């Protein structure tokens, strides 16, 4: 019973933290007239832009994806082993 109460308390604290942060962000951005434009070409690189995330960091991106897949498979293996 005590663990359920503790879990509920932690969940309510996380919800309150998220609610306050979202409320603060709305208050901060409410006075802005215009946001900074961000385009896909600016992030990923386009015809007029040399580089970008998909040309400069493609090896790191693929390595990270393999690492995350290995972690997911390991987590599934450990979860199945305990059940």
N, C-alpha and C positions, 0 to 999 in steps of 0.2 A: 504494500500500500504506500509505503514511504517513497519507493522508487517511482511509482506512477505520479505522485504529487511532485516530486523533483523534476520529472520529465515534463509535466505540464508547466511548471514554473519556468523552466528553460525555454520551452516553446513560446510562452507568452512574452518572455524577455526578448527573444529574437524577433517576434512579431512587432513588439513596441519599437525596437531599434530600427527595423526596416520602415515602419510607419513614420517615425520621426525623420529619418534620412530622406524619405520621399517627400515629406511635407516641407522640409528645409530646401530641397532642390527646387520645388515648385516656387517657393518664395524667392529664391535667389534668381531664377531665370525669368520670373514674371516681369521684371523691369527692363529686360533686354528687348530691343526692337527687332534685332536680326541676329540669327545665329551664324557662325562661321560655316561657309559651305564646304562640305567634304565630298569629293567625288571618288568614284571607283578608280579612275585613272590616277588620282593622286596617291591612293593607297597601294594599288597593285601595279602601277606603271602602265603607260599607254604608248601610243605611237610617237608622241612628242617628248616622252619622258624616258630617259635611260635609267634602267634599274627597276626598282620596285620590289615588293615583297616576293613575288613569284619568280623573279630572276636572280636576285641577290641571295635569297635565303631558302632556295628550293631544297638544298640538301638538308639543312637544319629542319625544315618543315617535314620532310619525309622521314627523317630519323626520329623526330618527336612523335609522328603518327605511329611508327612501328613500336616505339617505347610504350605509348598509351595502349595499343592493342595487346602487347605482351602483359601489361599490368592488368588489363581487363580479363584476359584469359587466366592469369594467375589468381585474381580475386574470385573468379567463378570456380576455379578448381578448389580453392581453399573453402569456399562457402559450401560446395557440394560435399567435400570431405567431412565437414563437421556435422552435416545433417543426417 
